[in-house]
């Protein structure tokens, strides 16, 4: 598992609207630039917010990613 890389990606997605657009158009194109495990890739693609939390992703970073993916606050 590469928690640092996962959190780095989520941080960048939260900050960079161009990266967000690229990610939602072609996730694989963005994910290839990060050293992620297969489990992390699947959790990010799905998105599986609960699993990412279990992996140790910071809740603040994850909250923004969940909202970006369309999760309503009560679902988070």
C-alpha positions in Angstrom: 0.0 0.0 0.0 1.2 3.5 -0.8 -0.8 5.8 1.5 1.5 8.8 0.8 0.9 8.5 -3.0 -2.9 8.1 -2.5 -3.1 11.1 -0.3 -0.9 13.1 -2.7 -3.2 12.3 -5.6 -6.3 13.2 -3.6 -4.7 16.5 -2.4 -3.8 17.4 -6.0 -7.3 16.5 -7.2 -8.7 18.8 -4.5 -6.5 21.7 -5.7 -6.3 21.4 -9.5 -9.5 21.6 -11.5 -7.6 20.6 -14.7 -6.4 17.4 -13.1 -10.0 16.8 -11.8 -11.3 17.1 -15.4 -8.6 14.7 -16.7 -9.2 12.3 -13.9 -13.0 12.1 -14.5 -12.4 11.8 -18.3 -9.7 9.2 -18.1 -8.8 7.9 -14.6 -6.1 5.6 -15.9 -4.2 8.5 -17.5 -3.9 10.2 -14.1 -3.4 7.1 -11.9 -0.4 5.9 -13.9 1.5 8.8 -12.6 1.3 7.6 -9.0 2.8 4.5 -7.4 -0.5 2.9 -6.2 -1.4 -0.7 -5.3 -4.1 -2.4 -7.3 -6.4 -2.1 -4.3 -5.9 1.6 -4.1 -6.5 2.0 -7.8 -9.8 0.1 -7.6 -10.9 2.1 -4.5 -10.1 5.4 -6.3 -11.9 4.3 -9.5 -15.0 3.0 -7.8 -14.9 5.3 -5.6 -14.9 3.4 -2.4 -14.6 6.1 0.3 -14.9 3.7 3.2 -12.1 1.5 1.9 -9.9 4.5 1.3 -10.6 5.6 4.9 -9.7 2.1 6.2 -6.4 2.4 4.2 -5.7 5.4 6.3 -6.5 8.3 4.0 -6.8 11.6 6.0 -10.5 12.4 6.6 -10.1 16.0 5.5 -8.7 15.1 2.2 -11.2 12.3 1.8 -14.1 14.5 2.6 -13.3 16.7 -0.4 -12.8 13.8 -2.7 -16.1 12.3 -1.6 -17.9 15.6 -2.4 -16.1 15.8 -5.8 -17.4 12.3 -6.6 -21.0 13.3 -5.8 -21.4 12.0 -2.3 -23.8 14.1 -0.2 -22.6 15.1 3.3 -24.9 12.5 5.1 -23.5 9.7 2.9 -19.9 10.6 3.7 
